[in-house]
Amino acid sequence: MRATSSFSEIYLYRPHVDMRKSINGLSQIVAEELKQNPCEGGLFVFISRDRATLKTLSWDNSGFALWRKRLEKEKFHWLKSTLEDSLAISYEQLDLLLSGLDIEKVKPHEKLSFQVFS
């Protein structure tokens, strides 16, 4: 898979997906349900019903790329707090998700800005 920073956007598709779907089926979900063009540089992330398998779909200017990760013991933490079918996430959030963390609960430190230094 390309470096995640090379994608224009990263989208999580919230509803579970039949993992027998491959490039054609997943690109159809992107086009018909998300109303997006799967060939415009985005990375689309899909989850299985049991949340143990995750697939990503992307376009790399010469064809589709499909990546799959199956957890052997744990489950992916998937979004629950939004009613939307998809959510744009950051590169950092994708990395946290793939590392097994719940991206809805992980909060970064507050950004600080100082004018005076002593």
Jmol script that loads the backbone (N, CA, C; Angstrom):
load data "model"
ATOM      1  N   MET A   1       0.851  -1.172   0.000  1.00  0.00           N
ATOM      2  CA  MET A   1       0.000   0.000   0.000  1.00  0.00           C
ATOM      3  C   MET A   1       0.894   1.231   0.000  1.00  0.00           C
ATOM      4  N   ARG A   2       0.482   2.260  -0.706  1.00  0.00           N
ATOM      5  CA  ARG A   2       1.228   3.516  -0.727  1.00  0.00           C
ATOM      6  C   ARG A   2       1.239   4.141   0.661  1.00  0.00           C
ATOM      7  N   ALA A   3       2.132   5.073   0.859  1.00  0.00           N
ATOM      8  CA  ALA A   3       2.132   5.822   2.114  1.00  0.00           C
ATOM      9  C   ALA A   3       0.793   6.531   2.251  1.00  0.00           C
ATOM     10  N   THR A   4       0.217   6.497   3.448  1.00  0.00           N
ATOM     11  CA  THR A   4      -1.116   7.075   3.619  1.00  0.00           C
ATOM     12  C   THR A   4      -1.147   8.562   3.327  1.00  0.00           C
ATOM     13  N   SER A   5      -0.026   9.252   3.462  1.00  0.00           N
ATOM     14  CA  SER A   5      -0.013  10.692   3.195  1.00  0.00           C
ATOM     15  C   SER A   5      -0.191  11.008   1.720  1.00  0.00           C
ATOM     16  N   SER A   6      -0.111  10.010   0.848  1.00  0.00           N
ATOM     17  CA  SER A   6      -0.276  10.269  -0.583  1.00  0.00           C
ATOM     18  C   SER A   6      -1.741  10.243  -1.017  1.00  0.00           C
ATOM     19  N   PHE A   7      -2.666   9.921  -0.115  1.00  0.00           N
ATOM     20  CA  PHE A   7      -4.084   9.904  -0.461  1.00  0.00           C
ATOM     21  C   PHE A   7      -4.702  11.270  -0.203  1.00  0.00           C
ATOM     22  N   SER A   8      -5.611  11.681  -1.095  1.00  0.00           N
ATOM     23  CA  SER A   8      -6.254  12.980  -0.923  1.00  0.00           C
ATOM     24  C   SER A   8      -7.133  13.002   0.319  1.00  0.00           C
ATOM     25  N   GLU A   9      -7.840  11.926   0.588  1.00  0.00           N
ATOM     26  CA  GLU A   9      -8.704  11.788   1.763  1.00  0.00           C
ATOM     27  C   GLU A   9      -8.740  10.323   2.168  1.00  0.00           C
ATOM     28  N   ILE A  10      -9.075  10.072   3.421  1.00  0.00           N
ATOM     29  CA  ILE A  10      -9.284   8.709   3.910  1.00  0.00           C
ATOM     30  C   ILE A  10     -10.698   8.656   4.465  1.00  0.00           C
ATOM     31  N   TYR A  11     -11.483   7.707   3.968  1.00  0.00           N
ATOM     32  CA  TYR A  11     -12.881   7.597   4.379  1.00  0.00           C
ATOM     33  C   TYR A  11     -13.146   6.239   5.012  1.00  0.00           C
ATOM     34  N   LEU A  12     -13.778   6.244   6.178  1.00  0.00           N
ATOM     35  CA  LEU A  12     -14.264   5.012   6.785  1.00  0.00           C
ATOM     36  C   LEU A  12     -15.715   4.840   6.364  1.00  0.00           C
ATOM     37  N   TYR A  13     -16.039   3.676   5.865  1.00  0.00           N
ATOM     38  CA  TYR A  13     -17.426   3.341   5.550  1.00  0.00           C
ATOM     39  C   TYR A  13     -17.967   2.601   6.765  1.00  0.00           C
ATOM     40  N   ARG A  14     -18.910   3.212   7.471  1.00  0.00           N
ATOM     41  CA  ARG A  14     -19.378   2.685   8.760  1.00  0.00           C
ATOM     42  C   ARG A  14     -20.119   1.356   8.709  1.00  0.00           C
ATOM     43  N   PRO A  15     -21.095   1.167   7.806  1.00  0.00           N
ATOM     44  CA  PRO A  15     -21.804  -0.127   7.809  1.00  0.00           C
ATOM     45  C   PRO A  15     -20.847  -1.283   7.507  1.00  0.00           C
ATOM     46  N   HIS A  16     -21.137  -2.441   8.086  1.00  0.00           N
ATOM     47  CA  HIS A  16     -20.277  -3.589   7.791  1.00  0.00           C
ATOM     48  C   HIS A  16     -20.493  -4.039   6.345  1.00  0.00           C
ATOM     49  N   VAL A  17     -19.469  -4.673   5.798  1.00  0.00           N
ATOM     50  CA  VAL A  17     -19.461  -5.081   4.395  1.00  0.00           C
ATOM     51  C   VAL A  17     -19.147  -6.573   4.312  1.00  0.00           C
ATOM     52  N   ASP A  18     -19.777  -7.231   3.382  1.00  0.00           N
ATOM     53  CA  ASP A  18     -19.480  -8.636   3.098  1.00  0.00           C
ATOM     54  C   ASP A  18     -18.055  -8.688   2.540  1.00  0.00           C
ATOM     55  N   MET A  19     -17.158  -9.336   3.246  1.00  0.00           N
ATOM     56  CA  MET A  19     -15.752  -9.354   2.851  1.00  0.00           C
ATOM     57  C   MET A  19     -15.480 -10.216   1.623  1.00  0.00           C
ATOM     58  N   ARG A  20     -16.500 -10.848   1.082  1.00  0.00           N
ATOM     59  CA  ARG A  20     -16.320 -11.531  -0.202  1.00  0.00           C
ATOM     60  C   ARG A  20     -16.275 -10.520  -1.343  1.00  0.00           C
ATOM     61  N   LYS A  21     -16.728  -9.290  -1.065  1.00  0.00           N
ATOM     62  CA  LYS A  21     -16.651  -8.245  -2.091  1.00  0.00           C
ATOM     63  C   LYS A  21     -15.190  -7.931  -2.363  1.00  0.00           C
ATOM     64  N   SER A  22     -14.914  -7.716  -3.625  1.00  0.00           N
ATOM     65  CA  SER A  22     -13.560  -7.367  -4.015  1.00  0.00           C
ATOM     66  C   SER A  22     -13.581  -5.972  -4.641  1.00  0.00           C
ATOM     67  N   ILE A  23     -12.699  -5.716  -5.568  1.00  0.00           N
ATOM     68  CA  ILE A  23     -12.563  -4.380  -6.142  1.00  0.00           C
ATOM     69  C   ILE A  23     -13.862  -3.886  -6.765  1.00  0.00           C
ATOM     70  N   ASN A  24     -14.504  -4.687  -7.586  1.00  0.00           N
ATOM     71  CA  ASN A  24     -15.728  -4.232  -8.250  1.00  0.00           C
ATOM     72  C   ASN A  24     -16.837  -3.918  -7.253  1.00  0.00           C
ATOM     73  N   GLY A  25     -17.069  -4.808  -6.295  1.00  0.00           N
ATOM     74  CA  GLY A  25     -18.129  -4.594  -5.318  1.00  0.00           C
ATOM     75  C   GLY A  25     -17.868  -3.411  -4.409  1.00  0.00           C
ATOM     76  N   LEU A  26     -16.627  -3.248  -3.963  1.00  0.00           N
ATOM     77  CA  LEU A  26     -16.298  -2.132  -3.081  1.00  0.00           C
ATOM     78  C   LEU A  26     -16.313  -0.799  -3.824  1.00  0.00           C
ATOM     79  N   SER A  27     -15.834  -0.782  -5.066  1.00  0.00           N
ATOM     80  CA  SER A  27     -15.876   0.473  -5.830  1.00  0.00           C
ATOM     81  C   SER A  27     -17.318   0.860  -6.145  1.00  0.00           C
ATOM     82  N   GLN A  28     -18.193  -0.116  -6.264  1.00  0.00           N
ATOM     83  CA  GLN A  28     -19.618   0.161  -6.471  1.00  0.00           C
ATOM     84  C   GLN A  28     -20.222   0.809  -5.216  1.00  0.00           C
ATOM     85  N   ILE A  29     -19.834   0.351  -4.035  1.00  0.00           N
ATOM     86  CA  ILE A  29     -20.288   0.989  -2.792  1.00  0.00           C
ATOM     87  C   ILE A  29     -19.824   2.440  -2.747  1.00  0.00           C
ATOM     88  N   VAL A  30     -18.570   2.670  -3.102  1.00  0.00           N
ATOM     89  CA  VAL A  30     -18.023   4.028  -3.095  1.00  0.00           C
ATOM     90  C   VAL A  30     -18.822   4.924  -4.037  1.00  0.00           C
ATOM     91  N   ALA A  31     -19.083   4.444  -5.238  1.00  0.00           N
ATOM     92  CA  ALA A  31     -19.781   5.256  -6.236  1.00  0.00           C
ATOM     93  C   ALA A  31     -21.259   5.448  -5.903  1.00  0.00           C
ATOM     94  N   GLU A  32     -21.951   4.380  -5.542  1.00  0.00           N
ATOM     95  CA  GLU A  32     -23.402   4.452  -5.381  1.00  0.00           C
ATOM     96  C   GLU A  32     -23.848   4.903  -3.994  1.00  0.00           C
ATOM     97  N   GLU A  33     -23.194   4.444  -2.953  1.00  0.00           N
ATOM     98  CA  GLU A  33     -23.645   4.784  -1.609  1.00  0.00           C
ATOM     99  C   GLU A  33     -22.940   6.008  -1.040  1.00  0.00           C
ATOM    100  N   LEU A  34     -21.654   6.151  -1.340  1.00  0.00           N
ATOM    101  CA  LEU A  34     -20.921   7.313  -0.846  1.00  0.00           C
ATOM    102  C   LEU A  34     -20.955   8.478  -1.821  1.00  0.00           C
ATOM    103  N   LYS A  35     -21.429   8.217  -3.044  1.00  0.00           N
ATOM    104  CA  LYS A  35     -21.522   9.253  -4.089  1.00  0.00           C
ATOM    105  C   LYS A  35     -20.166   9.898  -4.344  1.00  0.00           C
ATOM    106  N   GLN A  36     -19.123   9.053  -4.391  1.00  0.00           N
ATOM    107  CA  GLN A  36     -17.779   9.546  -4.661  1.00  0.00           C
ATOM    108  C   GLN A  36     -17.191   8.768  -5.823  1.00  0.00           C
ATOM    109  N   ASN A  37     -16.228   9.368  -6.472  1.00  0.00           N
ATOM    110  CA  ASN A  37     -15.517   8.702  -7.550  1.00  0.00           C
ATOM    111  C   ASN A  37     -14.351   7.924  -6.935  1.00  0.00           C
ATOM    112  N   PRO A  38     -14.357   6.599  -7.036  1.00  0.00           N
ATOM    113  CA  PRO A  38     -13.275   5.828  -6.415  1.00  0.00           C
ATOM    114  C   PRO A  38     -11.915   6.032  -7.082  1.00  0.00           C
ATOM    115  N   CYS A  39     -11.885   6.728  -8.217  1.00  0.00           N
ATOM    116  CA  CYS A  39     -10.628   6.942  -8.951  1.00  0.00           C
ATOM    117  C   CYS A  39     -10.031   8.325  -8.704  1.00  0.00           C
ATOM    118  N   GLU A  40     -10.492   9.036  -7.692  1.00  0.00           N
ATOM    119  CA  GLU A  40     -10.016  10.400  -7.466  1.00  0.00           C
ATOM    120  C   GLU A  40      -8.980  10.530  -6.357  1.00  0.00           C
ATOM    121  N   GLY A  41      -8.335   9.446  -5.973  1.00  0.00           N
ATOM    122  CA  GLY A  41      -7.214   9.556  -5.041  1.00  0.00           C
ATOM    123  C   GLY A  41      -7.517   9.309  -3.580  1.00  0.00           C
ATOM    124  N   GLY A  42      -8.747   8.933  -3.254  1.00  0.00           N
ATOM    125  CA  GLY A  42      -9.084   8.659  -1.862  1.00  0.00           C
ATOM    126  C   GLY A  42      -8.774   7.222  -1.468  1.00  0.00           C
ATOM    127  N   LEU A  43      -8.659   7.003  -0.176  1.00  0.00           N
ATOM    128  CA  LEU A  43      -8.513   5.661   0.387  1.00  0.00           C
ATOM    129  C   LEU A  43      -9.808   5.362   1.130  1.00  0.00           C
ATOM    130  N   PHE A  44     -10.439   4.253   0.797  1.00  0.00           N
ATOM    131  CA  PHE A  44     -11.727   3.885   1.376  1.00  0.00           C
ATOM    132  C   PHE A  44     -11.533   2.650   2.244  1.00  0.00           C
ATOM    133  N   VAL A  45     -12.016   2.721   3.484  1.00  0.00           N
ATOM    134  CA  VAL A  45     -11.788   1.669   4.469  1.00  0.00           C
ATOM    135  C   VAL A  45     -13.123   1.008   4.806  1.00  0.00           C
ATOM    136  N   PHE A  46     -13.147  -0.329   4.773  1.00  0.00           N
ATOM    137  CA  PHE A  46     -14.359  -1.111   5.005  1.00  0.00           C
ATOM    138  C   PHE A  46     -14.103  -2.124   6.116  1.00  0.00           C
ATOM    139  N   ILE A  47     -15.165  -2.486   6.847  1.00  0.00           N
ATOM    140  CA  ILE A  47     -15.041  -3.422   7.969  1.00  0.00           C
ATOM    141  C   ILE A  47     -15.999  -4.597   7.785  1.00  0.00           C
ATOM    142  N   SER A  48     -15.615  -5.752   8.294  1.00  0.00           N
ATOM    143  CA  SER A  48     -16.477  -6.939   8.239  1.00  0.00           C
ATOM    144  C   SER A  48     -17.499  -6.911   9.378  1.00  0.00           C
ATOM    145  N   ARG A  49     -18.496  -7.763   9.271  1.00  0.00           N
ATOM    146  CA  ARG A  49     -19.540  -7.842  10.302  1.00  0.00           C
ATOM    147  C   ARG A  49     -18.949  -8.141  11.683  1.00  0.00           C
ATOM    148  N   ASP A  50     -17.967  -9.034  11.745  1.00  0.00           N
ATOM    149  CA  ASP A  50     -17.394  -9.404  13.047  1.00  0.00           C
ATOM    150  C   ASP A  50     -16.266  -8.471  13.491  1.00  0.00           C
ATOM    151  N   ARG A  51     -15.959  -7.450  12.699  1.00  0.00           N
ATOM    152  CA  ARG A  51     -14.945  -6.433  12.971  1.00  0.00           C
ATOM    153  C   ARG A  51     -13.531  -7.003  13.110  1.00  0.00           C
ATOM    154  N   ALA A  52     -13.304  -8.196  12.582  1.00  0.00           N
ATOM    155  CA  ALA A  52     -11.966  -8.793  12.635  1.00  0.00           C
ATOM    156  C   ALA A  52     -11.207  -8.572  11.332  1.00  0.00           C
ATOM    157  N   THR A  53     -11.914  -8.180  10.275  1.00  0.00           N
ATOM    158  CA  THR A  53     -11.284  -7.981   8.969  1.00  0.00           C
ATOM    159  C   THR A  53     -11.578  -6.580   8.461  1.00  0.00           C
ATOM    160  N   LEU A  54     -10.535  -5.969   7.923  1.00  0.00           N
ATOM    161  CA  LEU A  54     -10.636  -4.628   7.375  1.00  0.00           C
ATOM    162  C   LEU A  54     -10.067  -4.665   5.964  1.00  0.00           C
ATOM    163  N   LYS A  55     -10.703  -3.959   5.033  1.00  0.00           N
ATOM    164  CA  LYS A  55     -10.184  -3.840   3.668  1.00  0.00           C
ATOM    165  C   LYS A  55     -10.083  -2.372   3.304  1.00  0.00           C
ATOM    166  N   THR A  56      -9.070  -2.043   2.511  1.00  0.00           N
ATOM    167  CA  THR A  56      -8.961  -0.698   1.957  1.00  0.00           C
ATOM    168  C   THR A  56      -8.945  -0.796   0.441  1.00  0.00           C
ATOM    169  N   LEU A  57      -9.531   0.204  -0.184  1.00  0.00           N
ATOM    170  CA  LEU A  57      -9.574   0.297  -1.640  1.00  0.00           C
ATOM    171  C   LEU A  57      -9.028   1.655  -2.040  1.00  0.00           C
ATOM    172  N   SER A  58      -8.158   1.658  -3.027  1.00  0.00           N
ATOM    173  CA  SER A  58      -7.629   2.926  -3.540  1.00  0.00           C
ATOM    174  C   SER A  58      -7.311   2.779  -5.021  1.00  0.00           C
ATOM    175  N   TRP A  59      -7.144   3.907  -5.669  1.00  0.00           N
ATOM    176  CA  TRP A  59      -6.778   3.983  -7.073  1.00  0.00           C
ATOM    177  C   TRP A  59      -5.393   4.598  -7.142  1.00  0.00           C
ATOM    178  N   ASP A  60      -4.481   4.007  -7.930  1.00  0.00           N
ATOM    179  CA  ASP A  60      -3.120   4.552  -7.990  1.00  0.00           C
ATOM    180  C   ASP A  60      -2.696   4.974  -9.393  1.00  0.00           C
ATOM    181  N   ASN A  61      -3.624   5.497 -10.167  1.00  0.00           N
ATOM    182  CA  ASN A  61      -3.399   6.031 -11.519  1.00  0.00           C
ATOM    183  C   ASN A  61      -3.234   4.978 -12.599  1.00  0.00           C
ATOM    184  N   SER A  62      -3.036   3.728 -12.238  1.00  0.00           N
ATOM    185  CA  SER A  62      -2.950   2.690 -13.265  1.00  0.00           C
ATOM    186  C   SER A  62      -3.865   1.510 -12.952  1.00  0.00           C
ATOM    187  N   GLY A  63      -4.514   1.560 -11.795  1.00  0.00           N
ATOM    188  CA  GLY A  63      -5.425   0.489 -11.419  1.00  0.00           C
ATOM    189  C   GLY A  63      -5.788   0.572  -9.951  1.00  0.00           C
ATOM    190  N   PHE A  64      -6.723  -0.270  -9.558  1.00  0.00           N
ATOM    191  CA  PHE A  64      -7.148  -0.314  -8.163  1.00  0.00           C
ATOM    192  C   PHE A  64      -6.178  -1.146  -7.335  1.00  0.00           C
ATOM    193  N   ALA A  65      -6.050  -0.768  -6.084  1.00  0.00           N
ATOM    194  CA  ALA A  65      -5.275  -1.540  -5.113  1.00  0.00           C
ATOM    195  C   ALA A  65      -6.216  -1.923  -3.977  1.00  0.00           C
ATOM    196  N   LEU A  66      -6.141  -3.171  -3.582  1.00  0.00           N
ATOM    197  CA  LEU A  66      -6.981  -3.685  -2.504  1.00  0.00           C
ATOM    198  C   LEU A  66      -6.064  -4.274  -1.441  1.00  0.00           C
ATOM    199  N   TRP A  67      -6.237  -3.842  -0.208  1.00  0.00           N
ATOM    200  CA  TRP A  67      -5.422  -4.309   0.904  1.00  0.00           C
ATOM    201  C   TRP A  67      -6.342  -4.859   1.973  1.00  0.00           C
ATOM    202  N   ARG A  68      -5.968  -5.947   2.604  1.00  0.00           N
ATOM    203  CA  ARG A  68      -6.812  -6.609   3.597  1.00  0.00           C
ATOM    204  C   ARG A  68      -5.984  -6.917   4.837  1.00  0.00           C
ATOM    205  N   LYS A  69      -6.580  -6.678   6.002  1.00  0.00           N
ATOM    206  CA  LYS A  69      -5.945  -7.063   7.262  1.00  0.00           C
ATOM    207  C   LYS A  69      -6.970  -7.832   8.084  1.00  0.00           C
ATOM    208  N   ARG A  70      -6.558  -9.022   8.542  1.00  0.00           N
ATOM    209  CA  ARG A  70      -7.426  -9.843   9.390  1.00  0.00           C
ATOM    210  C   ARG A  70      -6.739 -10.016  10.736  1.00  0.00           C
ATOM    211  N   LEU A  71      -7.447  -9.658  11.785  1.00  0.00           N
ATOM    212  CA  LEU A  71      -6.925  -9.856  13.133  1.00  0.00           C
ATOM    213  C   LEU A  71      -7.200 -11.282  13.575  1.00  0.00           C
ATOM    214  N   GLU A  72      -6.235 -11.897  14.203  1.00  0.00           N
ATOM    215  CA  GLU A  72      -6.373 -13.284  14.625  1.00  0.00           C
ATOM    216  C   GLU A  72      -7.029 -13.426  15.993  1.00  0.00           C
ATOM    217  N   LYS A  73      -6.950 -12.385  16.821  1.00  0.00           N
ATOM    218  CA  LYS A  73      -7.473 -12.519  18.173  1.00  0.00           C
ATOM    219  C   LYS A  73      -8.416 -11.382  18.562  1.00  0.00           C
ATOM    220  N   GLU A  74      -8.067 -10.178  18.257  1.00  0.00           N
ATOM    221  CA  GLU A  74      -8.833  -9.002  18.676  1.00  0.00           C
ATOM    222  C   GLU A  74      -9.839  -8.588  17.601  1.00  0.00           C
ATOM    223  N   LYS A  75     -10.487  -7.451  17.841  1.00  0.00           N
ATOM    224  CA  LYS A  75     -11.409  -6.857  16.877  1.00  0.00           C
ATOM    225  C   LYS A  75     -11.025  -5.393  16.691  1.00  0.00           C
ATOM    226  N   PHE A  76     -11.299  -4.854  15.512  1.00  0.00           N
ATOM    227  CA  PHE A  76     -11.071  -3.433  15.280  1.00  0.00           C
ATOM    228  C   PHE A  76     -12.124  -2.632  16.031  1.00  0.00           C
ATOM    229  N   HIS A  77     -11.709  -1.508  16.589  1.00  0.00           N
ATOM    230  CA  HIS A  77     -12.663  -0.580  17.203  1.00  0.00           C
ATOM    231  C   HIS A  77     -13.262   0.237  16.066  1.00  0.00           C
ATOM    232  N   TRP A  78     -14.567   0.161  15.907  1.00  0.00           N
ATOM    233  CA  TRP A  78     -15.226   0.829  14.782  1.00  0.00           C
ATOM    234  C   TRP A  78     -16.117   1.939  15.287  1.00  0.00           C
ATOM    235  N   LEU A  79     -16.368   2.907  14.444  1.00  0.00           N
ATOM    236  CA  LEU A  79     -17.130   4.098  14.822  1.00  0.00           C
ATOM    237  C   LEU A  79     -18.558   3.772  15.230  1.00  0.00           C
ATOM    238  N   LYS A  80     -18.977   4.413  16.318  1.00  0.00           N
ATOM    239  CA  LYS A  80     -20.350   4.247  16.778  1.00  0.00           C
ATOM    240  C   LYS A  80     -21.052   5.585  16.926  1.00  0.00           C
ATOM    241  N   SER A  81     -20.311   6.665  17.051  1.00  0.00           N
ATOM    242  CA  SER A  81     -20.899   7.945  17.444  1.00  0.00           C
ATOM    243  C   SER A  81     -21.487   8.766  16.301  1.00  0.00           C
ATOM    244  N   THR A  82     -21.356   8.330  15.082  1.00  0.00           N
ATOM    245  CA  THR A  82     -21.886   9.110  13.970  1.00  0.00           C
ATOM    246  C   THR A  82     -22.997   8.342  13.265  1.00  0.00           C
ATOM    247  N   LEU A  83     -23.953   9.078  12.746  1.00  0.00           N
ATOM    248  CA  LEU A  83     -25.051   8.456  12.008  1.00  0.00           C
ATOM    249  C   LEU A  83     -24.761   8.403  10.511  1.00  0.00           C
ATOM    250  N   GLU A  84     -23.727   9.095  10.097  1.00  0.00           N
ATOM    251  CA  GLU A  84     -23.361   9.116   8.685  1.00  0.00           C
ATOM    252  C   GLU A  84     -22.811   7.759   8.262  1.00  0.00           C
ATOM    253  N   ASP A  85     -22.969   7.432   6.976  1.00  0.00           N
ATOM    254  CA  ASP A  85     -22.420   6.173   6.462  1.00  0.00           C
ATOM    255  C   ASP A  85     -20.908   6.224   6.299  1.00  0.00           C
ATOM    256  N   SER A  86     -20.364   7.434   6.169  1.00  0.00           N
ATOM    257  CA  SER A  86     -18.910   7.529   6.024  1.00  0.00           C
ATOM    258  C   SER A  86     -18.389   8.706   6.828  1.00  0.00           C
ATOM    259  N   LEU A  87     -17.110   8.643   7.112  1.00  0.00           N
ATOM    260  CA  LEU A  87     -16.464   9.686   7.882  1.00  0.00           C
ATOM    261  C   LEU A  87     -15.048   9.851   7.364  1.00  0.00           C
ATOM    262  N   ALA A  88     -14.649  11.097   7.103  1.00  0.00           N
ATOM    263  CA  ALA A  88     -13.270  11.367   6.705  1.00  0.00           C
ATOM    264  C   ALA A  88     -12.409  11.368   7.964  1.00  0.00           C
ATOM    265  N   ILE A  89     -11.285  10.666   7.905  1.00  0.00           N
ATOM    266  CA  ILE A  89     -10.374  10.620   9.043  1.00  0.00           C
ATOM    267  C   ILE A  89      -8.981  11.041   8.595  1.00  0.00           C
ATOM    268  N   SER A  90      -8.130  11.307   9.561  1.00  0.00           N
ATOM    269  CA  SER A  90      -6.754  11.722   9.272  1.00  0.00           C
ATOM    270  C   SER A  90      -5.853  10.500   9.109  1.00  0.00           C
ATOM    271  N   TYR A  91      -4.644  10.747   8.629  1.00  0.00           N
ATOM    272  CA  TYR A  91      -3.649   9.685   8.493  1.00  0.00           C
ATOM    273  C   TYR A  91      -3.315   9.104   9.867  1.00  0.00           C
ATOM    274  N   GLU A  92      -3.222   9.999  10.857  1.00  0.00           N
ATOM    275  CA  GLU A  92      -2.901   9.564  12.211  1.00  0.00           C
ATOM    276  C   GLU A  92      -4.003   8.662  12.773  1.00  0.00           C
ATOM    277  N   GLN A  93      -5.263   9.012  12.508  1.00  0.00           N
ATOM    278  CA  GLN A  93      -6.372   8.193  12.991  1.00  0.00           C
ATOM    279  C   GLN A  93      -6.372   6.812  12.335  1.00  0.00           C
ATOM    280  N   LEU A  94      -6.039   6.742  11.053  1.00  0.00           N
ATOM    281  CA  LEU A  94      -5.957   5.441  10.391  1.00  0.00           C
ATOM    282  C   LEU A  94      -4.862   4.595  11.032  1.00  0.00           C
ATOM    283  N   ASP A  95      -3.734   5.202  11.317  1.00  0.00           N
ATOM    284  CA  ASP A  95      -2.639   4.479  11.959  1.00  0.00           C
ATOM    285  C   ASP A  95      -3.061   3.964  13.335  1.00  0.00           C
ATOM    286  N   LEU A  96      -3.780   4.790  14.090  1.00  0.00           N
ATOM    287  CA  LEU A  96      -4.278   4.361  15.404  1.00  0.00           C
ATOM    288  C   LEU A  96      -5.251   3.202  15.264  1.00  0.00           C
ATOM    289  N   LEU A  97      -6.147   3.289  14.289  1.00  0.00           N
ATOM    290  CA  LEU A  97      -7.127   2.224  14.053  1.00  0.00           C
ATOM    291  C   LEU A  97      -6.430   0.908  13.720  1.00  0.00           C
ATOM    292  N   LEU A  98      -5.453   0.964  12.828  1.00  0.00           N
ATOM    293  CA  LEU A  98      -4.720  -0.243  12.442  1.00  0.00           C
ATOM    294  C   LEU A  98      -3.874  -0.794  13.592  1.00  0.00           C
ATOM    295  N   SER A  99      -3.532   0.068  14.543  1.00  0.00           N
ATOM    296  CA  SER A  99      -2.759  -0.359  15.713  1.00  0.00           C
ATOM    297  C   SER A  99      -3.640  -0.911  16.827  1.00  0.00           C
ATOM    298  N   GLY A 100      -4.954  -0.868  16.632  1.00  0.00           N
ATOM    299  CA  GLY A 100      -5.861  -1.441  17.620  1.00  0.00           C
ATOM    300  C   GLY A 100      -6.476  -0.460  18.591  1.00  0.00           C
ATOM    301  N   LEU A 101      -6.283   0.827  18.376  1.00  0.00           N
ATOM    302  CA  LEU A 101      -6.830   1.820  19.296  1.00  0.00           C
ATOM    303  C   LEU A 101      -8.189   2.319  18.818  1.00  0.00           C
ATOM    304  N   ASP A 102      -8.990   2.781  19.756  1.00  0.00           N
ATOM    305  CA  ASP A 102     -10.312   3.329  19.466  1.00  0.00           C
ATOM    306  C   ASP A 102     -10.139   4.806  19.133  1.00  0.00           C
ATOM    307  N   ILE A 103     -10.325   5.177  17.881  1.00  0.00           N
ATOM    308  CA  ILE A 103     -10.055   6.557  17.460  1.00  0.00           C
ATOM    309  C   ILE A 103     -11.068   7.543  18.019  1.00  0.00           C
ATOM    310  N   GLU A 104     -12.196   7.059  18.513  1.00  0.00           N
ATOM    311  CA  GLU A 104     -13.172   7.961  19.130  1.00  0.00           C
ATOM    312  C   GLU A 104     -12.773   8.324  20.554  1.00  0.00           C
ATOM    313  N   LYS A 105     -11.936   7.521  21.180  1.00  0.00           N
ATOM    314  CA  LYS A 105     -11.547   7.774  22.569  1.00  0.00           C
ATOM    315  C   LYS A 105     -10.163   8.386  22.702  1.00  0.00           C
ATOM    316  N   VAL A 106      -9.322   8.228  21.704  1.00  0.00           N
ATOM    317  CA  VAL A 106      -7.961   8.766  21.770  1.00  0.00           C
ATOM    318  C   VAL A 106      -8.015  10.258  21.483  1.00  0.00           C
ATOM    319  N   LYS A 107      -7.522  11.036  22.427  1.00  0.00           N
ATOM    320  CA  LYS A 107      -7.506  12.489  22.276  1.00  0.00           C
ATOM    321  C   LYS A 107      -6.057  12.971  22.340  1.00  0.00           C
ATOM    322  N   PRO A 108      -5.659  13.819  21.399  1.00  0.00           N
ATOM    323  CA  PRO A 108      -4.290  14.338  21.450  1.00  0.00           C
ATOM    324  C   PRO A 108      -4.148  15.367  22.570  1.00  0.00           C
ATOM    325  N   HIS A 109      -2.919  15.650  22.926  1.00  0.00           N
ATOM    326  CA  HIS A 109      -2.661  16.707  23.898  1.00  0.00           C
ATOM    327  C   HIS A 109      -3.143  18.031  23.325  1.00  0.00           C
ATOM    328  N   GLU A 110      -3.524  18.914  24.209  1.00  0.00           N
ATOM    329  CA  GLU A 110      -3.951  20.247  23.797  1.00  0.00           C
ATOM    330  C   GLU A 110      -2.767  20.968  23.146  1.00  0.00           C
ATOM    331  N   LYS A 111      -3.035  21.646  22.051  1.00  0.00           N
ATOM    332  CA  LYS A 111      -1.976  22.411  21.386  1.00  0.00           C
ATOM    333  C   LYS A 111      -1.760  23.708  22.147  1.00  0.00           C
ATOM    334  N   LEU A 112      -0.520  23.971  22.470  1.00  0.00           N
ATOM    335  CA  LEU A 112      -0.178  25.156  23.246  1.00  0.00           C
ATOM    336  C   LEU A 112       0.546  26.163  22.378  1.00  0.00           C
ATOM    337  N   SER A 113       0.356  27.427  22.714  1.00  0.00           N
ATOM    338  CA  SER A 113       1.046  28.501  22.021  1.00  0.00           C
ATOM    339  C   SER A 113       1.412  29.558  23.059  1.00  0.00           C
ATOM    340  N   PHE A 114       2.675  29.941  23.088  1.00  0.00           N
ATOM    341  CA  PHE A 114       3.134  30.914  24.068  1.00  0.00           C
ATOM    342  C   PHE A 114       3.693  32.137  23.359  1.00  0.00           C
ATOM    343  N   GLN A 115       3.498  33.286  23.988  1.00  0.00           N
ATOM    344  CA  GLN A 115       4.030  34.538  23.468  1.00  0.00           C
ATOM    345  C   GLN A 115       5.282  34.979  24.230  1.00  0.00           C
ATOM    346  N   VAL A 116       5.370  34.586  25.501  1.00  0.00           N
ATOM    347  CA  VAL A 116       6.479  35.013  26.357  1.00  0.00           C
ATOM    348  C   VAL A 116       7.210  33.776  26.865  1.00  0.00           C
ATOM    349  N   PHE A 117       8.524  33.834  26.796  1.00  0.00           N
ATOM    350  CA  PHE A 117       9.352  32.740  27.294  1.00  0.00           C
ATOM    351  C   PHE A 117      10.272  33.283  28.371  1.00  0.00           C
ATOM    352  N   SER A 118      10.438  32.544  29.431  1.00  0.00           N
ATOM    353  CA  SER A 118      11.340  33.030  30.488  1.00  0.00           C
ATOM    354  C   SER A 118      12.471  32.065  30.719  1.00  0.00           C
TER     355      SER A 118
END
end "model"
wireframe off; spacefill off
backbone 0.3
color backbone group
